[in-house]
Amino acid sequence: MFSPNMNSVPEEAAVPGTVLIPMRFVWRHGGNSVFLCGSFTQWAQLVPMLPVENCDNVFQTVYGLLPGYHQYKFYVDGQWRYDESEHHVSGEYGIVNTLHLSTDDMDVDTETFRRVVRVTDGTLTEVVPSISETDLQASRQRISAFLTNHTVYELLPESGKVVALDVDLPVKQAFHILHEQGIPMAPLCDIRRGQFVGVLSAFDFILILRELGNNASNLTEEELETHTISAWKEGKAYLYRQNDCHGRAFPRRFIHAGPNDNLNDVALKILQNEVATVPIIYSSSEDGSFPQLLHLASLTGILKCICRYFRHSASSLPILQLPICSIPVGTWAPKIGESNRQPLAMLRPSASLRSALNLLVQARVSSIPIVDDNDSLLDIYCRSDITALAKDRAYTHINLDEMTVHQALQQLGQDLYSAYELRSQRCQMCLRSDSLHKVMERLANPGVRRLVIVEAGSKRVEGIISLSDIFKFLFG
C-alpha cells in the first residue's frame, strides 16, 4: 500500500478499473497537530499529517485520490484552516481548498517515476514500475565502469583530520577519545613496528561491555583502566575463537587500500570484509615503511561520487528511477502471512540495553529502530551510540539489564519524546515509493548510514535500507 489511507476510499467509489492517484498534501504554516480532511474522506475522517524533516513548520501526507474534483481543509491545533496560497472557494464547509485531478496527474514527488494504485474487482493492488533485465544490467555496468575508472584520490579532501590510536593506549582512554571526537572508529598504529595494524570501533566497546556484564568473564572494571588496545584485541581473538591450528590467537587481517586503488575495488573490500571504512595508506618506500594515513574511505564517499557523476544524467540509468519497493534492496518487515522472511530487528524503548547490544551483535546489524506499540518509529539506536557511555566512565555506574534503551538514548542528550529534533537529526526516513536515485542522494550525505522506510502518515516501520544494501544491489 502506498499509504494507510489508500483503503479509505469510499466503497461506492471503488469501481473496478479505476485509478487512484497518490496526492501529496502540504501545510506550510506551522502548528503542533495537523490533520487533513476533505470530500474524499466524506468529511468524516481526519488524516494525520507529519512534519517534514528539518522543516518543523511544514507538515505533509500522501492520500490516494480518484480522478475528479475535490475539496479539502486542514484541522490545525483544533481549528479549521485553509491554505490561502492554494486555490480556494466558498463552499458548504466554509472556505475550502480545491483541486482537480486527471489521470495525467501521477507525480507523487518531484521524482520522474510514476506510481499508481489500481482498483481491480473491488480490491486495491499496487502497480509499480519495472525495467527489463537488459536495462538493469546495462545500468549496473555503467556504474561499475565509472567506479573502475576512478581512483581513491577522488575521495581525498583538500584538508582534514584523521584520528589514529596507539595500540598501547588503554582501552578506556581510547573509547573516551572516540566519544570526544565524535567518531565511531579509528585505525590502530603500532609505533614500535612503524605499521598500522588494525581498527578499534564502537563494536569493540559493545563486546567489552558485554564481557564486563558477564559473571564468568576474566575482564574486570579495574583491569579496563590499564587494559591496552593490543591486549584487548588478543583477548577478543581468543574469546571469539579466532585461533590458528595450534590454538594461538591471531589478529584479524588488517584491511586497507592505497590512493591509486580504484573505487570499485575499495567498495568490494568494504562489503566483503563487512567493515564500515577502509584506511587509505601511502608509503613512498618499497617495503611499506613509514606509512602515512591519508583518509578513511567509506561507502558514503563512494556513493557521493556516483551521485555527483550521474546527477545530470540520471534519466539515462533506468535503474535509478525505480521505487525502492520494486527492487530487492534493503531489509523489509514481513507482511502478514509471510513466514519465509527474516524478521526486521526492532525494539521498544522499554527494552533493556543488554537486549539492544545482544541484538546488534547477534543480528549483525549496525542499528535498531526503536518503535512504539504500533511499530511507529520513535528513534534509532546505533552501534556508535554506545561510545557515549565512555564519557565520565558512565559504563561503571550502569547495569545493562536495568538500563532501558530510552535511558541510554537520554544519555546521548536526546529525549526520546522531545519535539521533532530526533526525527530530523537521528531518524533519517524515506518512503517505499521513493526512487532509488532519491534514496542514494540522501545516503550520500555525511553521517547518514541508513534510512528507515516508514509508512506515510503513521510512520510505521516497513524496513530499513543501508549504504551496504545499495552497493550490494548495484553490484548485483
N, C-alpha and C positions, 0 to 999 in steps of 0.2 A: 504494500500500500504506500502511496506517496505521502499521505498524511492521515492521522487518525480520523480526520473529518471526511474522508472520501466516502465512507459508508453512511454519512449523514444526509445523503441525497434523498429527498422525499420519494417514497415508493412510487407515487404516480409519475415521477419524472424519470424513473429508471427504465426507460424504454430500450429494449434490445437494439444494439447497433449505434446507440447514442455515444458521443464522445464527451468525456469530462476534461475540461481544460484546467490544469493546475495554475491558479492565480495567486500571485504574491500581493498581500495587503500590507501596507506600511503606515504606521502612525509616528510622526516625527516631532511631536510636540510634548514629550515628557509624560510623567506620571509614574505611579508605583504599581498600579494594577490596571491593565488594559485588555479589553475584550473586543471582539468583532461580532456584529450581528447584522442580519440583512434578510432580504426576501428569499435568498437561497437557503436560509435556515427556518423559513416560515416565521421570522421574527420571534422565534421561541427558544433559540439556543444561543448561548454566549460561547464564542470560540476564543480560547485564551491566546494571547499574543506574547511573544518573548522578546526581551531586549536584545538588540544587535550587539555583538561583541565590539568592545571599545567605543560604543556609542550608547550610553545608558539612557539617553533621551529618545532613542528610536526603538520602536517595537515592530515586530513583523510576525506574520504567519502565512501559511500557504493553504488554500482551500480549493477543492475541485468543483468547478462550476460548469453547468450546462451552457452551451451557446445561447445567447439571447440577451435580454435587458435585465439588469439587476440594480437594486437599491441597497445601500448599507450605511451603517453608522458605527461609531466607536463608543464603548462604555468605559470611561476613564475615571478611576477613583470614585465610582458611584454616580457619575454624571454622564448624561448622553452628550456626545460631541460629534461634530462632523469636521472634515478636513477642508478648510477654506481654499487651500491651494489646488484641490481637485475639483472636477466638475460636480456641481451640486444644484439641487432644485428643491422647491417646497412640495411636500407630499403628505400622505396620510399620517406619517410619523414625524412631522415637522420638517426641518431642512435636512435632507439626506444627500449623500454622495451617490453618484450613478456611474454605471459603466455598461458598455455593450460589447459582447464578445461574439466573434465569429470563429469558425474552425481554423482561420488563419492565425489566431492569437494563441500560439502554443508555447511561447517562450516563458519558462519559469524564472530564468535568471538572465543575465547578460551573456551567458554562455551560448554557443552556437547549436548545441544539441537540442533535440526536442523529445519530449516525453509525454505520453498521453495515457489515460486510463479509459478503457472501453467497456461499456455495459453490454454483456452478452448473456442472453437468456435470463435477464434479471440479476445477474451477479457481476461484480466488478473484477476485472482482471487487468494486469499490467501489460502494457505494450512498450518494450524498451528497445532502443536502437541496437543494432549489431553490425559487425563487419565480417567480411569473408576471411577465411584463414590466410588467403594470399595477401590481403591488405594488412592483416595482423603481423605476419612475418616480415612484410616489407617495412612496416613501421619499426619493428624491433631491429631490423638490420641497419636502418638509417641511424638509430640511436647508438647501436653498437659501433658502427663505423665512426661516428663522432667521438665516442669515448676512446676508441683505439688510436685515433689520430691526434689526440690532445694529451698532454702530459701533466704531471703533478705541479709543474711550475705555475700553471694557471690557477692553482689553489692558493699559492703563497701570497699573503698580504704584504702590502708595502711596508708596514710596520706592525709590531705586535709583541706579545709576551707569551712565552711558553714555559710553564712551570714543570720542573723535573725534581725528583726527590732522591736523596742518597739512601741506598739500601740499609745503611747503618743507623738511620733515623728511627727513633721509637715509633711504633705503630700509632700510639695515642697522639703524638705530636703530628704525625703525617695526616691523620684524618681531620685534625683541627685545622691544618693548612688547607685541605680540600674545602672545608666548610668556609673558611675565611676568604678564600679566593673565589668561591662560588663555582667550582669546577667538579665534575663527577669522577675524574680520574687524572693520573699523572704518570708519565714514564719514570722508570727507575734507573738510576745510574750507579754503577759500581766504580767508585772513584779509584780504588786501588788497581783495578784491572783496566780502567780507562775505557769502559764499554757501557752501553745501555743494555740492560738485561731483562727488562720486563715492564709491567704496568701495575700500579696499585689503583683499585677502583672502589666505588661505593659497594660493589658486590662483595668485596673482601670484608668490608665493615659489617655487612649483613651476616656473613659467615662467622665473624668473630663474636658478634652479639649473641648469635645462636649458641656458640660454644660456651660463652660466659654464663648463659642461662641453662646449660646442660650440667646436671649434677655430676655426671660421670666425666666431665671434662678435666683435663690437666691444666687448662689455662685459667688463671685467676686474675681478678682486677688488679692485684698488686703486681703481678708479672707483666701486665699490659703496660704499666708505667715505663718499664725498661725493655720490653719485648721489641726487638728490632724488626724492620720490614723483612729482612732476609730470613730471620728466624721464623717469622710467620709464614712466609712462602714455603719454607721447607716443611714446617708443620702441616700446612694446608695440603701439600702433596701427599704427606703420609696419611692424613685424616681421610682424604678422598681417593686414596689408593692410586696415586699417580706414581707408581713404583716400577723399577726395572726388574729384570728376571732374577736378580739377587735380592729383591726386597728393599733395595735402597730407593729413597725418594728422589725423583728427578723433576726439575722445574719444567713448566710448560714452555714450549718453543716460543722465543720472542718474535712476534710478528711486526715487521716494519717494511718500509719501502724507501726508494730513493727519488729524488726530484725528477729524474728522467723516465721513471716508470709511467706507463700510460694509465689513464683514468679507468679504463675497463679492467685492467689487472688489479688495481687498488680496490675497486668496488668488489671484485670477486674475492679478494683476500678478506675483506671485512665480512662478507656473507659466509664464506666457507669456514672461517675461524670463529664466527659468532662473537665478534668484538665490535665495540662502538666506534673506535678510532684506530688509525694506524699511524704511529710516529714516522715522520719523514726525516731521514737521517742522511747527512752528507759527510763524506770524508775525502780529502784530497790525496790521502795515502793509499797505496795499492793494498796494504794489509788491513785497511779499515781503522787504523789507529787515529786517535784524536777526532772522534766523530762530533759533528755538530747537529744539534736538534733544531730543525728548521720550522716544523709545523706539525700539527696533529690533523691528519686528513680524516674526514668523516663523510658519510653518505650525504649529509646536509650540503656540504660544499660542492660535491659532485653533482647533486641534483640541481643546485643553483646554476651550475654551468650549463646543464641540459636545458633548463627553463630559459636562461638568457639567450642561448643559441637558437632555440626553436620558438621563441616568444612571438615573433612576427611571421612565422610560417607554420603555426600550429595546425592550420587547416590542411596542410599537406601531409599530416600524420593522422590518419583516421583513428588510430588507437587513442589519441588524446581527447577525442570528442565524446568518447563513450562515458555514460554514467557509471560510477563505481559499482552500482548494484548489478550491472550486466556483465561484469568480468570477474574472474577468480582472483580477487585481491583482498587482503585483509582477513581478519577473524570475525566471524559473524555469530550472533546468538542463534541457537537452534530455534526453528519455528515449531509451533505445536505439531506434534506427530512425528517430528524428525528425531530419530534415535541414533543415527549414524554420524552425527556431527559433534565434534568436541565442544563441550560447554565453554562459554566465554567466562573467563575469570573475573568475578565481581565480588565486592564485599559491602556490607552495611557499615555505617560509621561506628556502630557499637561493637564491631568485631575487635578482637584483641590484636595488638601489634604483632604478637608472635604468629598469629594466623596469617597476617599480611606478609610477614617475612618468609614464612614457610611456603606460602603460595607463590611468591616471587621466585623462590628457588626451585620448587617442585614443578611449577608450570612453565619454567624457563621463559618468563616474561619480564619486561622492564618496567611495567606499570600496571596498576589495577584500578579500574573505575570504581568510585565509591558512590553507591546508589541508595535511594530510599526504598520503602516497601513496595513501590510501584515500578522499581527499576529505573527511575528517572535520575539523571546524572546530578550529583551534588559536588563532587570534587574528584581528584585522581591522586593516588599515592604511587610515587615513582621510586625506583632504586636509589636515585641520587638524594632523595629526601632524607634518607637515613643519616647522612652526614651531619644533619642539624643536631643530632644527639651528641656529637663530639664537642659542641660548644659548652664550655664550663663543666666538662665531664658529666653531662646530664645522664649519660648511659649508666653511671654508677648509682643513680638515685631512682631508677625505674625498675618495674617488674614487667617483663614482656607480656605476661599473662593478664596483668591487671590494667595496663595502659591500653586504651582503646585507640583505634585509628583516628577518631575525632580528636582526641587529646594529642596524638602525635602530630596531626596537621596544625593544631593550635601552637605546638612547639615551634612550628615554622613561621609563626607570626601570622597565620591565616586562620580566620574564624570561618568554620565550615558553612555557617549560615549567614554570613555577612552579605551585604548587598552585592552587586554583581561583579565585584573585583575578581573573585576567583574564576568566574567564567571567562573573563577577558584575558587574565594573566596565566592561569594554570590549566583550565579546561579548554583546550582548543577543539572545537567541534566542526562537524560537517554533516551534510545530509546525504542519504543514499542516492539522491538524484544528482548530486554534484558531479561534474565531469572529472575525468582523470587529470586533465590539464589544470583545473582549478585546485584540486587536492595537491598536486605536485607543487604548484606555486605556493600554497600555504606551508607545506612541509619544507620548502626551501628557505624559509625564514629562520634566522638563528634562534636556537633554543627550542624549536618545535620538533620533537622526535616522533610524535604520533598525533592522530586526530581521532576523537571519539565520534563514532557515527551515531547520531541521535534521530529520533522521530520528530518531525516538525510538529510543534505545538506542545507535546507532552515532555519532550526531552528524554523519552525512554531510550535507554541504550540499546542500539541494534548491532553494534560491532565496534571494532577498533582497527585502524589502519596505520601502519608504521612505515618508517623510511625503508626498512629492510623488505617489507611487503611490496612496496613499489618496485624496488630493484629486482626482486625475485620474479615479479610479473614481467618487467621489461626484458629481463634476460631469458625468460621462457623456461 
